[in-house]
Amino acid sequence: MRLDHADLGVPLGERATVVQFSSTFCAPCRSTRYVVERAVATTDGVAYADLDIADHLALGERLAIDVTPTVLVLDARGEVVRRATGVPTLAQLRSALDSASSAVPST
């Protein structure tokens, strides 16, 4: 599935985009946000969209998001290349960003 600016509310990153689905009362979501913000701040060309699932129900249904936090890593085209639930480690997220960055854009 391919996502774009209209879905996320932010432009896609040149290399990758991290999408976090959160909910208001989700304690692990705060920890996930910290890890994602750290990874994005230290990696060039990566965009970040933090979406409250309550405000994005249709997108959540389309992507079958049934637990928060859920983190999606998109390649430069907006294709989902990794999906995880729970709090990722910084190393796991950086590995996912490397995978997304190495995806060859279609022409």
C-alpha positions in Angstrom: 0.0 0.0 0.0 1.3 3.4 -0.9 0.6 6.5 1.2 1.1 10.2 0.3 0.9 13.7 1.7 -2.9 13.7 1.5 -3.0 10.6 3.8 -0.3 11.8 6.3 -0.6 15.6 6.3 3.2 15.9 5.8 5.3 15.5 2.7 7.1 12.2 2.3 10.8 12.2 3.2 13.4 12.1 0.4 14.7 8.8 1.8 12.0 7.5 4.1 9.0 8.4 6.2 8.1 7.2 9.7 4.4 7.1 10.5 3.4 6.5 14.2 -0.2 5.8 15.1 -0.9 6.8 18.7 -3.8 7.2 21.0 -4.3 9.8 23.8 -4.0 7.5 26.8 -1.3 5.2 25.4 1.8 5.3 27.7 4.0 3.3 25.3 3.1 5.8 22.6 5.1 8.5 24.4 8.2 6.2 24.6 7.8 5.4 20.9 7.5 9.1 20.0 10.8 9.7 21.8 12.6 6.9 19.9 11.1 7.9 16.6 12.0 11.6 17.1 15.6 10.6 18.0 15.9 8.5 14.9 14.4 11.1 12.6 16.6 13.9 14.0 19.8 11.9 13.4 18.9 10.7 9.9 18.9 12.9 6.8 15.9 12.8 4.4 13.4 11.2 6.8 10.0 12.7 7.5 7.8 11.9 10.5 4.0 11.8 10.9 2.6 11.2 14.3 -1.1 10.5 13.9 -3.7 10.1 16.6 -5.8 7.1 15.5 -9.0 8.8 16.8 -8.4 11.6 14.3 -7.5 9.2 11.4 -10.1 6.4 11.7 -10.5 5.8 7.9 -6.7 5.6 7.4 -6.4 3.3 10.4 -9.1 1.0 9.0 -7.5 1.0 5.6 -4.1 0.0 7.2 -5.7 -2.4 9.7 -4.3 -0.5 12.7 -5.7 -2.3 15.7 -3.2 -1.4 18.4 -1.2 1.6 19.4 1.6 2.4 19.1 1.9 1.1 15.5 4.9 2.3 13.5 5.1 2.2 9.7 8.3 2.9 7.8 7.7 4.0 4.2 10.2 4.2 1.4 10.6 7.4 -0.7 7.6 6.4 -2.8 5.3 6.0 0.2 5.3 2.2 0.1 5.1 0.5 3.5 8.4 -1.4 3.9 8.2 -2.2 7.7 5.5 -2.3 10.3 5.8 -2.9 14.0 3.7 -2.6 17.1 4.9 -1.6 20.5 8.0 0.4 21.4 10.9 -0.1 18.9 14.5 0.3 19.9 16.6 2.9 18.2 18.6 0.2 16.5 15.5 -1.5 15.1 14.2 1.8 13.8 17.5 2.7 12.2 17.7 -0.7 10.6 14.2 -0.2 9.2 15.2 3.3 7.9 18.2 1.8 6.2 16.0 -0.8 4.5 13.6 1.9 3.3 16.4 4.0 2.1 17.8 1.2 0.0 14.5 0.6 -1.8 14.9 1.5 -5.4 12.3 4.1 -6.5 10.2 3.1 -9.5 10.4 5.3 -12.5 
